[in-house]
Amino acid sequence: MFDQLTERLSSAVAALRGKGRISEDNIKDALRQVRMALLEADVALPVVKVFIEQVREKALGEKVLRSLTPGQALIKIVHGELVAIMGEGDSDLNLRTQPPAVILLAGLQGAGKTTSAAKLARFLIERQKKKVLLASADVYRPAAILQLQRLAEQVGAGFVPSEASEAPRLIAMRALEEARRSLADVLILDTAGRQHVDEDMMEEIKLLHATVSPIETLFVVDSMAGQDAVNAARAFSEALPLSGVILTKADGDARGGAALSVRHITGCPIKFLGVGEKIDALERFHPERLASRILGMGDVLGLVEEVERKVDKDQAEKLARKVQKGKGLDLLDLREQLQQMLNMGGLSALLDKLPMGGKLPAGMADQAGDKQIRRQIAIINSMTPQERKIPAVINGSRKRRIALGSGVQIQDVNRLLKQHKQMQKMMKNKKLFKQLASMNKGGFRG
């Protein structure tokens, strides 16, 4: 989401290379580039002004550590200000109330409220072991009710049926009664959106808020909406006592300005990032980690957490034992590794959380996405059990059959077999394996 911003900020830092210290003259040029980078990223003008002024004051008003170069010092200051502007402190959901805790979602049409409701339900069910009930008061888009019902089934949440002919307030009252009767811990109420902010919309959402008295009122905003997101944020924050923000489509090609503006405009913390279409693509928002990613420093902590949550530990241990015993890894093992990578959003999603990892070498980007991984899994699925176990038996005619069965070219099959052979060779490198085992035994220290 922040590729362009990251690139421009890197240029600003590079402008300070070779300078002995930060001065009024050289910081002026660097800040000009920072200002342009923020404006091009659709950050709201008032936010840009505050940000630049804070950075200037700290760059010129504080003693910079002698161990830091001017470029490093600017990165440190910009990182701190990015964290401050996106919201420091605790951004946990507040569920400390007599159950059911009601969470009301508000926002414009198309922001992703319905899918965010389901993602949030899954998050609460899986991470906090809550019993969650979903309900839709969006009577203007009947498909939204059916969509939420299907998503509720998918994530294992309860669902309160509603009809387009019902009044939103009555749906909300009935949903609250059902949540109490079924002893649900949390009720998530999806609401109607519009293409733009209007008076009727605001009156309706105010009435719903008064009816259910939610402990959390979350504003759902599309990170790709640019200045529209800022205007909507301002309108909703004036109409409702917002408690937090869910920023959706944060994995897209957006300029990212909403992430840097919405906290300043609403005064509310960003609590979650929607990072994909999958139902588990919802991340807790950590401003310091996102600031690091914006500055090309990666998010290693986020990557570790994701690996721990999504990698099948039993399968990983089984593979480790197999390698340790010196056994060859077959194509089933490769398929398992590809599936694990797919579960984590593909290679590009993993690299995005490593320092400067978002920039893949030329020609590698096409090999890093979900599409390519799914294609490789399809190739392996088109093989016989014998072929998966003993790839050496795959001759020309078998390759043609596998390619036809998986809808790819023979070159794709050859490429996969070559990849497997390289993996085999690496795993047989005992020296490398001993080094990895030694690192693992030593453990990590924070």
Secondary structure, 3 states (H helix, E strand, C coil): CCHHHHHHHHHHHHCCCCCCCCCHHHHHHHHHHHHHHHHHCCCCHHHHHHHHHHHHHHHHHCCCCCCCCHHHHHHHHHHHHHHHHHCCCCCCCCCCCCCCEEEEEECCCCCCHHHHHHHHHHHHHHHHCCCEEEEECCCCCHHHHHHHHHHHHHHCCEEECCCCCCCHHHHHHHHHHHHHHCCCCEEEEECCCCCCCCHHHHHHHHHHHHHHCCCEEEEEEECCCCHHHHHHHHHHHHHCCCCEEEEECCCCCCCCHHHHHHHHHHCCCEEEEECCCCCCCEEECCHHHHHHHHCCCCCHHHHHHHHHHHCCHHHHHHHHHHHHCCCCCCHHHHHHHHHHHHHCCCHHHHHCCCCCCCCCCCCCHHHCCHHHHHHHHHHHHCCCHHHHHCHHHCCHHHHHHHHHHHCCCHHHHHHHHHHHHHHHHHHCCHHHHHHHHHHHHHCCCC
